[in-house]
Amino acid sequence: MEGKVYSVTGAASGIGLATARHLLSRGALVTIADVRQEALDAAVADLAGQYESKNIFARTVDVTKSAEVATWIDETIQRFGRLDGAANLAGIEGKSITRKGIVDLDEEEWDEVINVNLKGVFNCLKAELRRMESNASIVNASSVAGLMGTKNCAAYSASKARH
């Protein structure tokens, strides 16, 4: 991983931040994105306290917006010269997960979960694949909830189904 360039979405916390930290610990250059600016700033400060800040590029990105994703990937190429891999980890559960069945679920919440968890991956893949070499690697996060539905988790389970 030494010197390779990886993009990570959902990198302000959780699995995304842990992935960025792991990549940096192995000598990689990382470009990280999250929709939450303050949380992303805190993540950058945390990472820059442990690793060289020149190896970290951060951008606030809404993965549901293809233009924002494409701009972020283009800026990554401008800064680091290439993209060797990606971890598409941005995801949300929805505010009523485990509390509302599909009959009571608001259409807006359904759309938000599907847009972030499914369309967001589509937007990332499209931008990444256009700029990567053929030997690059991509990881898209799924969930055990995508293998077997769970009561009151319709949108999340549908958005995380394994392909």
DSSP file (Angstrom, degrees, kcal/mol; ACC not computed):
  #  RESIDUE AA STRUCTURE BP1 BP2  ACC     N-H-->O    O-->H-N    N-H-->O    O-->H-N    TCO  KAPPA ALPHA  PHI   PSI    X-CA   Y-CA   Z-CA
    1    1 A M    >         0   0    0      0, 0.0     3,-2.3     0, 0.0    28,-0.2   0.000 360.0 360.0 360.0 -13.3    0.0    0.0    0.0
    2    2 A E  T 3   -     0   0    0      1,-0.3    26,-0.2    26,-0.1    25,-0.2  -0.253 360.0  -3.6 -52.8 120.9    3.0    2.2    0.3
    3    3 A G  T 3  S+     0   0    0     24,-2.8    -1,-0.3     1,-0.3    25,-0.2   0.400 100.1 130.6  77.8  -3.4    2.6    5.3   -1.9
    4    4 A K    <   -     0   0    0     -3,-2.3    25,-3.2    80,-0.0     2,-0.5  -0.478  55.1-125.7 -82.4 157.8   -0.7    4.2   -3.3
    5    5 A V  E     +a   29   0A   0     23,-0.2    79,-2.3    -2,-0.1    80,-1.4  -0.904  28.5 179.3-111.6 126.7   -3.7    6.5   -3.4
    6    6 A Y  E     -ab  30  85A   0     23,-2.4    25,-2.5    -2,-0.5     2,-0.4  -0.974  17.6-147.0-128.5 139.5   -7.1    5.5   -1.9
    7    7 A S  E     -ab  31  86A   0     78,-2.1    80,-2.7    -2,-0.4     2,-0.4  -0.838  15.5-171.0-101.4 144.0  -10.4    7.3   -1.7
    8    8 A V  E     -ab  32  87A   0     23,-2.3    25,-2.3    -2,-0.4     3,-0.4  -0.982   5.2-161.1-137.7 122.5  -12.7    6.7    1.3
    9    9 A T  E    S+a   33   0A   0     78,-2.2    80,-0.4    -2,-0.4    25,-0.2  -0.658  78.5  32.6 -97.0 160.8  -16.3    7.9    1.7
   10   10 A G  S >  S+     0   0    0     23,-0.8     3,-0.8    -2,-0.2     6,-0.6   0.835  79.2 146.3  65.9  31.6  -18.0    8.1    5.1
   11   11 A A  T 3   +     0   0    0     22,-2.2    23,-0.2    -3,-0.4    -1,-0.1   0.380  40.7  84.1 -89.2   3.5  -14.6    8.9    6.5
   12   12 A A  T 3  S-     0   0    0     21,-0.3     2,-0.3     1,-0.1    -1,-0.2   0.687 105.8 -10.1 -78.8 -15.9  -15.5   11.3    9.3
   13   13 A S  S X> S+     0   0    0     -3,-0.8     4,-1.4    30,-0.0     3,-0.8  -0.963 105.0  16.5-163.4 175.4  -16.3    8.4   11.7
   14   14 A G  H 3> S-     0   0    0     -2,-0.3     4,-2.4     1,-0.2     5,-0.2  -0.101 118.8  -6.4  57.6-138.9  -16.8    4.7   12.2
   15   15 A I  H 3> S+     0   0    0      1,-0.2     4,-2.4     2,-0.2    -1,-0.2   0.848 134.6  56.1 -62.0 -36.7  -15.6    2.2    9.6
   16   16 A G  H <> S+     0   0    0     -3,-0.8     4,-2.3    -6,-0.6    -5,-0.3   0.935 110.6  42.6 -62.9 -47.1  -14.6    5.0    7.1
   17   17 A L  H  X S+     0   0    0     -4,-1.4     4,-2.6    -7,-0.5    -2,-0.2   0.906 114.3  51.4 -66.3 -41.6  -12.3    6.7    9.6
   18   18 A A  H  X S+     0   0    0     -4,-2.4     4,-2.3     2,-0.2    -1,-0.2   0.883 110.1  50.3 -62.5 -37.7  -10.8    3.4   10.7
   19   19 A T  H  X S+     0   0    0     -4,-2.4     4,-2.7     2,-0.2    -2,-0.2   0.930 110.5  48.4 -65.9 -45.8  -10.2    2.5    7.1
   20   20 A A  H  X S+     0   0    0     -4,-2.3     4,-2.5     1,-0.2    -2,-0.2   0.920 112.2  49.9 -59.8 -43.7   -8.5    5.8    6.4
   21   21 A R  H  X S+     0   0    0     -4,-2.6     4,-2.2     1,-0.2    -1,-0.2   0.916 111.2  48.7 -61.3 -44.2   -6.4    5.4    9.5
   22   22 A H  H  X S+     0   0    0     -4,-2.3     4,-1.0     2,-0.2    -2,-0.2   0.927 111.2  49.6 -63.2 -45.3   -5.4    1.8    8.5
   23   23 A L  H ><>S+     0   0    0     -4,-2.7     5,-2.3     1,-0.2     3,-0.8   0.928 111.7  48.5 -60.6 -45.4   -4.4    2.9    5.0
   24   24 A L  H ><5S+     0   0    0     -4,-2.5     3,-1.8     1,-0.2    -1,-0.2   0.881 106.0  57.6 -62.1 -38.0   -2.3    5.8    6.3
   25   25 A S  H 3<5S+     0   0    0     -4,-2.2    -1,-0.2     1,-0.3    -2,-0.2   0.741 105.2  52.3 -65.3 -21.0   -0.6    3.4    8.7
   26   26 A R  T <<5S-     0   0    0     -4,-1.0    -1,-0.3    -3,-0.8    -2,-0.2   0.288 127.3 -98.1 -97.3   8.6    0.5    1.3    5.8
   27   27 A G  T < 5S+     0   0    0     -3,-1.8   -24,-2.8     1,-0.2    -3,-0.2   0.574  75.5 143.0  90.6   9.8    2.0    4.3    3.9
   28   28 A A      < -     0   0    0     -5,-2.3     2,-0.4   -26,-0.2    -1,-0.2  -0.367  50.6-125.6 -79.3 161.3   -0.9    5.1    1.6
   29   29 A L  E     -a    5   0A   0    -25,-3.2   -23,-2.4   -28,-0.2     2,-0.4  -0.899  33.5-157.3 -99.2 136.1   -2.1    8.5    0.5
   30   30 A V  E     -ac   6  56A   0     25,-3.0    27,-2.4    -2,-0.4     2,-0.5  -0.935  22.0-164.0-125.2 143.3   -5.8    9.0    1.3
   31   31 A T  E     -ac   7  57A   0    -25,-2.5   -23,-2.3    -2,-0.4     2,-0.3  -0.989  25.0-167.7-117.2 118.8   -8.5   11.2    0.0
   32   32 A I  E     -ac   8  58A   0     25,-2.9    27,-2.1    -2,-0.5     2,-0.3  -0.829   8.5-174.5-116.7 147.7  -11.4   11.2    2.4
   33   33 A A  E     +ac   9  59A   0    -25,-2.3   -22,-2.2    -2,-0.3   -23,-0.8  -0.984  10.8 158.7-140.2 148.8  -14.9   12.5    2.1
   34   34 A D  E     - c   0  60A   0     25,-1.1    27,-1.4    -2,-0.3    28,-0.1  -0.955  40.8-128.4-160.4 155.3  -18.0   12.9    4.2
   35   35 A V  S    S+     0   0    0     -2,-0.3     2,-0.9    25,-0.2    27,-0.1   0.688  91.6  81.8 -80.4 -18.9  -21.1   15.1    4.1
   36   36 A R     >  -     0   0    0      1,-0.2     4,-2.4    25,-0.1     5,-0.2  -0.773  62.0-168.7 -95.1 101.7  -20.6   16.3    7.6
   37   37 A Q  H  > S+     0   0    0     -2,-0.9     4,-2.7     1,-0.2     5,-0.2   0.909  83.5  47.2 -58.4 -50.0  -18.1   19.2    7.5
   38   38 A E  H  > S+     0   0    0      1,-0.2     4,-2.1     2,-0.2    -1,-0.2   0.912 114.5  46.9 -62.6 -42.2  -17.4   19.5   11.2
   39   39 A A  H  > S+     0   0    0      2,-0.2     4,-2.1     1,-0.2    -1,-0.2   0.880 112.4  50.8 -66.3 -37.4  -17.0   15.8   11.7
   40   40 A L  H  X S+     0   0    0     -4,-2.4     4,-2.6     2,-0.2    -2,-0.2   0.911 108.4  51.8 -66.0 -42.3  -14.7   15.7    8.7
   41   41 A D  H  X S+     0   0    0     -4,-2.7     4,-2.3     1,-0.2    -2,-0.2   0.910 110.5  48.7 -59.4 -42.2  -12.6   18.5   10.1
   42   42 A A  H  X S+     0   0    0     -4,-2.1     4,-2.3     2,-0.2    -1,-0.2   0.890 110.8  50.6 -64.9 -39.6  -12.3   16.7   13.4
   43   43 A A  H  X S+     0   0    0     -4,-2.1     4,-2.9     2,-0.2     5,-0.2   0.913 110.0  49.7 -64.5 -42.7  -11.3   13.5   11.6
   44   44 A V  H  X S+     0   0    0     -4,-2.6     4,-3.2     2,-0.2     5,-0.2   0.923 110.6  49.9 -62.4 -44.2   -8.6   15.3    9.6
   45   45 A A  H  X S+     0   0    0     -4,-2.3     4,-1.1     2,-0.2    -1,-0.2   0.910 112.5  48.0 -60.7 -42.0   -7.2   16.9   12.7
   46   46 A D  H  < S+     0   0    0     -4,-2.3     4,-0.5     2,-0.2     3,-0.3   0.942 115.8  42.8 -62.8 -49.3   -7.1   13.4   14.3
   47   47 A L  H >X S+     0   0    0     -4,-2.9     4,-2.5     1,-0.2     3,-1.5   0.904 111.4  54.1 -65.6 -42.1   -5.4   11.8   11.3
   48   48 A A  H 3< S+     0   0    0     -4,-3.2     5,-0.3     1,-0.3    -1,-0.2   0.729 100.9  61.8 -67.7 -20.7   -3.0   14.7   10.8
   49   49 A G  T 3< S+     0   0    0     -4,-1.1    -1,-0.3    -3,-0.3    -2,-0.2   0.680 117.2  29.2 -74.3 -17.4   -1.9   14.3   14.4
   50   50 A Q  T <4 S+     0   0    0     -3,-1.5     2,-0.3    -4,-0.5    -2,-0.2   0.669 125.6  33.1-112.2 -26.5   -0.7   10.8   13.7
   51   51 A Y  S  < S-     0   0    0     -4,-2.5     2,-0.2    -5,-0.1    -1,-0.2  -0.845  96.8 -76.6-132.5 164.0    0.3   10.9   10.0
   52   52 A E    >   -     0   0    0     -2,-0.3     3,-1.8     1,-0.2    -3,-0.1  -0.434  34.9-142.4 -64.7 127.0    1.8   13.4    7.6
   53   53 A S  G >  S+     0   0    0      1,-0.3     3,-1.8    -5,-0.3    -1,-0.2   0.764  97.5  69.2 -64.3 -24.7   -0.9   15.9    6.6
   54   54 A K  G 3  S+     0   0    0      1,-0.3    -1,-0.3    -6,-0.1    -2,-0.1   0.698  94.7  58.0 -65.8 -16.6    0.5   16.0    3.0
   55   55 A N  G <  S+     0   0    0     -3,-1.8   -25,-3.0   -26,-0.1     2,-0.5   0.364  98.2  74.1 -91.6   4.2   -0.8   12.4    2.7
   56   56 A I  E <   +c   30   0A   0     -3,-1.8     2,-0.4   -27,-0.2   -25,-0.2  -0.974  52.1 178.6-125.2 126.9   -4.4   13.4    3.5
   57   57 A F  E     -c   31   0A   0    -27,-2.4   -25,-2.9    -2,-0.5     2,-0.4  -0.997  13.3-170.9-123.6 126.9   -6.8   15.2    1.2
   58   58 A A  E     +c   32   0A   0     -2,-0.4     2,-0.3   -27,-0.2   -25,-0.2  -0.920   8.4 174.7-123.1 145.1  -10.3   15.9    2.6
   59   59 A R  E     -c   33   0A   0    -27,-2.1   -25,-1.1    -2,-0.4     2,-0.6  -0.990  34.0-121.6-148.0 134.9  -13.4   17.2    0.9
   60   60 A T  E     +c   34   0A   0     -2,-0.3     2,-0.4   -27,-0.2   -25,-0.2  -0.695  45.8 172.9 -74.1 122.3  -17.0   17.6    2.0
   61   61 A V        -     0   0    0    -27,-1.4     2,-0.8    -2,-0.6   -25,-0.1  -0.999  34.9-149.6-139.0 132.6  -19.0   15.5   -0.5
   62   62 A D    >   -     0   0    0     -2,-0.4     3,-2.3     3,-0.1     7,-0.3  -0.907  16.0-156.2 -96.1 108.2  -22.6   14.5   -0.7
   63   63 A V  T 3  S+     0   0    0     -2,-0.8    60,-0.2     1,-0.3    61,-0.1   0.650  88.1  68.6 -65.6 -13.4  -22.4   11.2   -2.4
   64   64 A T  T 3  S+     0   0    0      1,-0.1     2,-0.7    59,-0.1    -1,-0.3   0.590  88.8  74.5 -77.8  -8.4  -26.0   11.5   -3.7
   65   65 A K    <>  -     0   0    0     -3,-2.3     4,-1.9     1,-0.2     3,-0.4  -0.898  67.9-162.2-109.4 107.7  -24.7   14.3   -6.0
   66   66 A S  H  > S+     0   0    0     -2,-0.7     4,-2.7     1,-0.2     5,-0.2   0.845  89.0  55.9 -59.6 -36.6  -22.8   12.9   -8.9
   67   67 A A  H  > S+     0   0    0      1,-0.2     4,-2.3     2,-0.2    -1,-0.2   0.891 107.1  49.5 -65.2 -38.8  -21.1   16.3   -9.7
   68   68 A E  H  > S+     0   0    0     -3,-0.4     4,-2.2    -6,-0.2    -1,-0.2   0.913 112.9  47.1 -65.2 -42.2  -19.7   16.6   -6.2
   69   69 A V  H  X S+     0   0    0     -4,-1.9     4,-2.4    -7,-0.3     5,-0.2   0.939 112.7  48.8 -64.4 -46.8  -18.3   13.1   -6.3
   70   70 A A  H  X S+     0   0    0     -4,-2.7     4,-2.6     1,-0.2    -2,-0.2   0.901 111.2  50.1 -61.0 -42.2  -16.8   13.6   -9.8
   71   71 A T  H  X S+     0   0    0     -4,-2.3     4,-2.7     2,-0.2    -1,-0.2   0.921 110.3  50.5 -62.4 -44.1  -15.2   16.9   -8.6
   72   72 A W  H  X S+     0   0    0     -4,-2.2     4,-2.0     2,-0.2    -2,-0.2   0.922 112.5  45.7 -60.1 -45.8  -13.7   15.3   -5.5
   73   73 A I  H  X S+     0   0    0     -4,-2.4     4,-2.1     2,-0.2    -1,-0.2   0.910 112.6  50.9 -66.4 -41.2  -12.2   12.4   -7.6
   74   74 A D  H  X S+     0   0    0     -4,-2.6     4,-2.3     1,-0.2    -2,-0.2   0.916 110.6  49.1 -60.4 -42.8  -10.9   14.9  -10.2
   75   75 A E  H  X S+     0   0    0     -4,-2.7     4,-2.2     1,-0.2    -1,-0.2   0.848 107.9  55.2 -65.6 -33.5   -9.3   17.0   -7.4
   76   76 A T  H  X S+     0   0    0     -4,-2.0     4,-3.2     2,-0.2     5,-0.5   0.927 108.4  47.4 -62.6 -45.2   -7.8   13.8   -6.0
   77   77 A I  H  X S+     0   0    0     -4,-2.1     4,-2.2     1,-0.2    -2,-0.2   0.907 111.6  51.2 -63.3 -42.0   -6.1   13.0   -9.3
   78   78 A Q  H  < S+     0   0    0     -4,-2.3    -1,-0.2     1,-0.2    -2,-0.2   0.895 117.6  39.0 -61.7 -39.7   -4.9   16.6   -9.5
   79   79 A R  H  < S+     0   0    0     -4,-2.2    -2,-0.2    -5,-0.1    -1,-0.2   0.925 132.9  19.9 -77.9 -46.2   -3.4   16.4   -6.1
   80   80 A F  H  < S-     0   0    0     -4,-3.2    -3,-0.2    -5,-0.2    -2,-0.2   0.552  95.3-124.2-107.3 -10.4   -2.0   12.8   -6.0
   81   81 A G  S  < S+     0   0    0     -4,-2.2     2,-0.3    -5,-0.5    -4,-0.2   0.233  78.6  16.3  90.5 -15.5   -1.7   12.0   -9.7
   82   82 A R        -     0   0    0     -6,-0.4     2,-0.4    50,-0.0    -2,-0.1  -0.972  65.4-121.2-169.4 176.9   -3.8    8.8   -9.7
   83   83 A L        +     0   0    0     48,-0.4    50,-0.6    -2,-0.3   -77,-0.2  -0.944  22.5 174.4-138.5 115.9   -6.3    6.7   -7.8
   84   84 A D        -     0   0    0    -79,-2.3    53,-1.6    -2,-0.4     2,-0.3   0.654  64.9  -7.7 -96.6 -19.3   -5.3    3.1   -7.0
   85   85 A G  E     -bd   6 137A   0    -80,-1.4   -78,-2.1    51,-0.2     2,-0.3  -0.990  55.1-148.4-169.4 167.0   -8.3    2.1   -4.9
   86   86 A A  E     -bd   7 138A   0     51,-1.8    53,-2.5    -2,-0.3     2,-0.5  -0.997   8.0-158.4-148.0 148.1  -11.5    3.1   -3.2
   87   87 A A  E     -bd   8 139A   0    -80,-2.7   -78,-2.2    -2,-0.3     2,-1.2  -0.932  13.0-161.6-126.0 105.6  -13.6    2.2   -0.2
   88   88 A N  E     + d   0 140A   0     51,-2.9    53,-2.0    -2,-0.5   -78,-0.1  -0.731  34.2 144.7 -90.8  94.5  -17.2    3.4   -0.7
   89   89 A L        +     0   0    0     -2,-1.2    -1,-0.2   -80,-0.4   -73,-0.2   0.437  17.7 124.7-116.7  -4.0  -18.4    3.3    2.9
   90   90 A A        +     0   0    0     -3,-0.1     2,-0.3    26,-0.1    51,-0.1  -0.371  36.4 143.0 -60.3 134.7  -20.8    6.2    3.2
   91   91 A G        -     0   0    0     -2,-0.1     2,-0.3    29,-0.1    22,-0.1  -0.968  33.6-156.0-169.9 155.0  -24.1    5.0    4.5
   92   92 A I        -     0   0    0     -2,-0.3    25,-0.1    21,-0.2     3,-0.0  -0.949  13.2-151.0-134.4 156.8  -27.1    5.8    6.7
   93   93 A E        -     0   0    0     -2,-0.3    63,-0.3     1,-0.1     3,-0.1   0.735  48.8-113.3 -94.6 -28.2  -29.7    3.7    8.5
   94   94 A G    >   -     0   0    0      1,-0.1     3,-1.1     2,-0.1    -1,-0.1  -0.014  25.4 -93.3  98.6 148.9  -32.5    6.2    8.5
   95   95 A K  T 3  S+     0   0    0      1,-0.2    -1,-0.1    -2,-0.1    14,-0.0   0.717 120.8  43.6 -73.7 -20.0  -34.0    7.8   11.5
   96   96 A S  T >> S+     0   0    0     -3,-0.1     3,-2.4     3,-0.1     4,-1.7   0.174  75.4 147.1-111.9  19.9  -36.8    5.3   12.1
   97   97 A I  T <4 S+     0   0    0     -3,-1.1    56,-0.2     1,-0.3    55,-0.1  -0.312  77.2   9.7 -57.4 137.1  -34.9    2.1   11.6
   98   98 A T  T 34 S+     0   0    0     54,-2.7    -1,-0.3     2,-0.3    55,-0.1   0.346 124.4  69.6  71.0  -0.9  -36.2   -0.7   13.8
   99   99 A R  T <4 S+     0   0    0     -3,-2.4     2,-0.4    53,-0.4    -2,-0.2   0.683  93.1  46.1-114.2 -24.8  -39.2    1.5   14.8
  100  100 A K     <  -     0   0    0     -4,-1.7    -2,-0.3    52,-0.5    -1,-0.2  -0.974  66.3-144.1-127.6 132.3  -41.3    1.8   11.6
  101  101 A G    >>  -     0   0    0     -2,-0.4     4,-1.0    -3,-0.1     3,-0.8  -0.291  42.3 -92.7 -78.4 174.4  -42.5   -0.9    9.2
  102  102 A I  T 34 S+     0   0    0      1,-0.3     3,-0.2     2,-0.2    -1,-0.1   0.813 124.3  59.9 -62.2 -31.5  -42.8   -0.2    5.5
  103  103 A V  T 34 S+     0   0    0      1,-0.2    -1,-0.3     3,-0.0    -3,-0.0   0.858 114.8  35.2 -64.6 -34.6  -46.4    0.8    5.8
  104  104 A D  T <4 S+     0   0    0     -3,-0.8    -1,-0.2     2,-0.1     2,-0.2   0.486  91.4 114.0 -98.5  -4.9  -45.5    3.6    8.2
  105  105 A L     <  -     0   0    0     -4,-1.0     2,-0.2    -3,-0.2    -4,-0.0  -0.488  69.3-120.8 -72.4 133.0  -42.2    4.6    6.6
  106  106 A D     >  -     0   0    0     -2,-0.2     4,-2.2     1,-0.1     3,-0.2  -0.485  12.5-131.4 -70.6 141.0  -42.2    8.1    5.1
  107  107 A E  H  > S+     0   0    0      1,-0.2     4,-2.8     2,-0.2     5,-0.2   0.859 107.6  58.0 -60.5 -35.6  -41.3    8.2    1.4
  108  108 A E  H  > S+     0   0    0      2,-0.2     4,-2.3     1,-0.2    -1,-0.2   0.900 106.9  46.6 -62.9 -40.9  -38.8   10.9    2.1
  109  109 A E  H  > S+     0   0    0      2,-0.2     4,-2.4     1,-0.2     5,-0.2   0.921 111.5  51.5 -68.1 -42.3  -36.9    8.7    4.5
  110  110 A W  H  X S+     0   0    0     -4,-2.2     4,-2.7     1,-0.2     5,-0.3   0.952 111.8  47.5 -54.7 -50.8  -37.0    5.8    2.1
  111  111 A D  H  X S+     0   0    0     -4,-2.8     4,-2.9     1,-0.2    -1,-0.2   0.895 110.4  51.8 -60.1 -42.0  -35.6    8.0   -0.6
  112  112 A E  H  X S+     0   0    0     -4,-2.3     4,-2.4     2,-0.2     5,-0.3   0.932 112.6  44.3 -62.4 -46.4  -32.8    9.4    1.6
  113  113 A V  H  X S+     0   0    0     -4,-2.4     4,-2.6     2,-0.2     5,-0.4   0.938 117.0  45.3 -64.4 -47.0  -31.6    5.9    2.7
  114  114 A I  H  X>S+     0   0    0     -4,-2.7     4,-2.2    -5,-0.2     5,-1.8   0.910 113.2  51.3 -63.2 -42.0  -31.7    4.6   -0.9
  115  115 A N  I  <>S+     0   0    0     -4,-2.9     5,-1.5    -5,-0.3    -2,-0.2   0.917 117.1  37.2 -64.2 -44.3  -30.0    7.7   -2.3
  116  116 A V  I  <5S+     0   0    0     -4,-2.4     5,-0.3    -5,-0.2    -2,-0.2   0.963 125.1  37.2 -71.3 -51.2  -27.1    7.6    0.1
  117  117 A N  I  <5S+     0   0    0     -4,-2.6    -3,-0.2    -5,-0.3    -2,-0.2   0.770 134.3  17.0 -78.4 -27.2  -26.6    3.8    0.4
  118  118 A L  I  X5S+     0   0    0     -4,-2.2     4,-2.1    -5,-0.4    -3,-0.2   0.806 129.7  40.0-111.4 -57.0  -27.3    2.8   -3.2
  119  119 A K  I  ><S+     0   0    0     -5,-1.8     4,-3.0     1,-0.2     5,-0.2   0.868 113.2  58.9 -64.1 -34.6  -27.2    5.9   -5.5
  120  120 A G  H  ><S+     0   0    0     -5,-1.5     4,-2.2    -6,-0.3    -1,-0.2   0.908 106.4  46.7 -60.2 -42.4  -24.1    7.1   -3.6
  121  121 A V  H  > S+     0   0    0     -5,-0.3     4,-3.1     2,-0.2     5,-0.2   0.918 111.7  52.1 -65.2 -42.9  -22.2    3.9   -4.4
  122  122 A F  H  X S+     0   0    0     -4,-2.1     4,-2.5     1,-0.2    -2,-0.2   0.942 110.4  47.8 -56.5 -49.4  -23.3    4.2   -8.0
  123  123 A N  H  X S+     0   0    0     -4,-3.0     4,-2.0   -60,-0.2    -1,-0.2   0.899 114.0  47.1 -60.8 -41.3  -22.0    7.8   -8.2
  124  124 A C  H  X S+     0   0    0     -4,-2.2     4,-3.1    -5,-0.2     5,-0.3   0.945 111.9  49.3 -65.5 -48.1  -18.7    6.9   -6.6
  125  125 A L  H  X S+     0   0    0     -4,-3.1     4,-3.0     1,-0.2     5,-0.3   0.917 110.1  51.9 -57.4 -44.3  -18.2    3.9   -8.8
  126  126 A K  H  X S+     0   0    0     -4,-2.5     4,-1.2    -5,-0.2    -1,-0.2   0.931 115.2  40.4 -59.7 -47.5  -18.9    5.9  -11.9
  127  127 A A  H  X S+     0   0    0     -4,-2.0     4,-0.7    -5,-0.2    -2,-0.2   0.906 118.6  46.9 -69.2 -41.6  -16.4    8.6  -11.0
  128  128 A E  H >X S+     0   0    0     -4,-3.1     4,-1.5     1,-0.2     3,-1.3   0.941 110.1  50.6 -67.0 -48.6  -13.7    6.2   -9.7
  129  129 A L  H 3< S+     0   0    0     -4,-3.0    -1,-0.2     1,-0.3    -2,-0.2   0.810 105.0  58.4 -63.6 -29.8  -13.9    3.8  -12.6
  130  130 A R  H 3< S+     0   0    0     -4,-1.2    -1,-0.3    -5,-0.3    -2,-0.2   0.766 117.2  33.0 -67.6 -24.4  -13.5    6.6  -15.1
  131  131 A R  H << S+     0   0    0     -3,-1.3   -48,-0.4    -4,-0.7    -2,-0.2   0.521 100.2  93.1-112.3  -8.5  -10.2    7.6  -13.5
  132  132 A M  S  < S-     0   0    0     -4,-1.5   -48,-0.1   -50,-0.1     2,-0.1  -0.526  70.8-119.7 -90.3 154.0   -8.7    4.3  -12.3
  133  133 A E    >   -     0   0    0    -50,-0.6     3,-1.6    -2,-0.2    -1,-0.1  -0.409  37.9-101.4 -78.3 166.0   -6.2    2.0  -14.0
  134  134 A S  T 3  S+     0   0    0      1,-0.3    -1,-0.1    -2,-0.1    -2,-0.0   0.691 119.2  58.0 -67.3 -18.8   -7.4   -1.6  -14.7
  135  135 A N  T 3  S+     0   0    0      2,-0.1    -1,-0.3   -50,-0.0   -51,-0.0   0.282  82.9 114.5 -95.2  12.2   -5.4   -3.0  -11.7
  136  136 A A    <   -     0   0    0     -3,-1.6     2,-0.4   -53,-0.1   -51,-0.2  -0.279  56.3-137.0 -76.9 166.1   -7.2   -0.8   -9.1
  137  137 A S  E     -d   85   0A   0    -53,-1.6   -51,-1.8    -2,-0.0     2,-0.4  -0.957  13.2-166.7-129.0 146.2   -9.4   -2.2   -6.4
  138  138 A I  E     -d   86   0A   0     -2,-0.4     2,-0.5   -53,-0.2   -51,-0.2  -0.997   3.6-164.0-132.8 136.7  -12.8   -1.0   -5.0
  139  139 A V  E     -d   87   0A   0    -53,-2.5   -51,-2.9    -2,-0.4     2,-0.5  -0.987   4.9-168.5-118.1 125.9  -14.6   -2.1   -1.9
  140  140 A N  E     -d   88   0A   0     -2,-0.5     2,-0.2   -53,-0.2   -51,-0.2  -0.965  24.1-125.0-111.8 127.3  -18.3   -1.3   -1.5
  141  141 A A        +     0   0    0    -53,-2.0     2,-0.2    -2,-0.5   -20,-0.1  -0.492  33.0 172.4 -76.3 137.0  -19.7   -1.8    2.0
  142  142 A S        -     0   0    0     -2,-0.2     2,-0.3    20,-0.0    19,-0.1  -0.386  19.2-132.6-118.1-159.5  -22.7   -4.1    2.4
  143  143 A S    >   -     0   0    0     17,-0.9     3,-1.8    -2,-0.2     4,-0.4  -0.987  24.8-115.9-158.1 152.5  -24.4   -5.3    5.6
  144  144 A V  G >> S+     0   0    0     -2,-0.3     4,-1.4     1,-0.3     3,-1.3   0.801 115.8  67.8 -59.6 -26.9  -25.7   -8.5    7.1
  145  145 A A  G 34 S+     0   0    0      1,-0.3    -1,-0.3     2,-0.2     5,-0.2   0.723  93.4  58.7 -65.6 -20.1  -29.1   -6.7    6.9
  146  146 A G  G <4 S+     0   0    0     -3,-1.8    16,-0.6    14,-0.3    -1,-0.3   0.625 103.4  51.6 -82.2 -14.0  -28.8   -7.0    3.1
  147  147 A L  T <4 S+     0   0    0     -3,-1.3     2,-0.4    -4,-0.4    -2,-0.2   0.808 125.6  14.7 -88.3 -35.0  -28.5  -10.8    3.3
  148  148 A M  S  < S-     0   0    0     -4,-1.4    -1,-0.3     9,-0.0     9,-0.0  -0.961  85.4-118.3-145.4 122.8  -31.6  -11.3    5.4
  149  149 A G        -     0   0    0     -2,-0.4     2,-0.4    -3,-0.2    -3,-0.1  -0.170  24.8-152.5 -60.0 151.6  -34.3   -8.7    6.0
  150  150 A T    >   -     0   0    0     -5,-0.2     3,-1.5     3,-0.1     7,-0.2  -0.953  31.6 -88.2-125.8 145.3  -35.0   -7.6    9.5
  151  151 A K  T 3  S+     0   0    0     -2,-0.4   -53,-0.1     1,-0.3   -51,-0.1  -0.251 110.9   6.3 -54.1 133.0  -38.3   -6.3   10.9
  152  152 A N  T 3  S+     0   0    0    -55,-0.1   -54,-2.7   -53,-0.1   -52,-0.5   0.772 105.5  97.4  64.1  30.9  -38.7   -2.5   10.4
  153  153 A C    <>  +     0   0    0     -3,-1.5     4,-3.0   -56,-0.2     5,-0.3  -0.074  37.2 133.6-132.6  33.8  -35.5   -2.2    8.3
  154  154 A A  H  > S+     0   0    0      1,-0.2     4,-2.5     2,-0.2     5,-0.2   0.915  73.9  40.9 -58.1 -52.4  -36.9   -2.2    4.8
  155  155 A A  H  > S+     0   0    0      2,-0.2     4,-2.2     1,-0.2    -1,-0.2   0.933 118.8  45.9 -65.0 -45.8  -35.1    0.7    3.3
  156  156 A Y  H  > S+     0   0    0    -63,-0.3     4,-1.2     2,-0.2    -2,-0.2   0.939 114.4  47.6 -63.4 -47.1  -31.7   -0.1    4.9
  157  157 A S  H  < S+     0   0    0     -4,-3.0     3,-0.4     1,-0.2     4,-0.4   0.915 113.1  48.5 -61.1 -43.6  -32.0   -3.8    4.0
  158  158 A A  H >< S+     0   0    0     -4,-2.5     3,-0.7    -5,-0.3    -1,-0.2   0.883 111.8  49.8 -63.6 -38.0  -32.9   -3.1    0.4
  159  159 A S  H 3< S+     0   0    0     -4,-2.2    -1,-0.2     1,-0.2    -2,-0.2   0.685 114.5  43.9 -76.2 -17.3  -30.1   -0.6    0.1
  160  160 A K  T 3< S+     0   0    0     -4,-1.2   -17,-0.9    -3,-0.4   -14,-0.3   0.283  79.7 136.4-110.0   8.7  -27.5   -3.0    1.4
  161  161 A A    <   -     0   0    0     -3,-0.7     2,-0.2    -4,-0.4   -14,-0.2  -0.290  59.8-113.2 -59.9 139.4  -28.5   -6.1   -0.4
  162  162 A R              0   0    0    -16,-0.6    -1,-0.1   -19,-0.1    -2,-0.1  -0.514 360.0 360.0 -74.5 140.8  -25.6   -8.1   -1.8
  163  163 A H              0   0    0     -2,-0.2    -1,-0.1    -3,-0.1    -2,-0.1   0.420 360.0 360.0 -95.9 360.0  -25.5   -8.1   -5.6
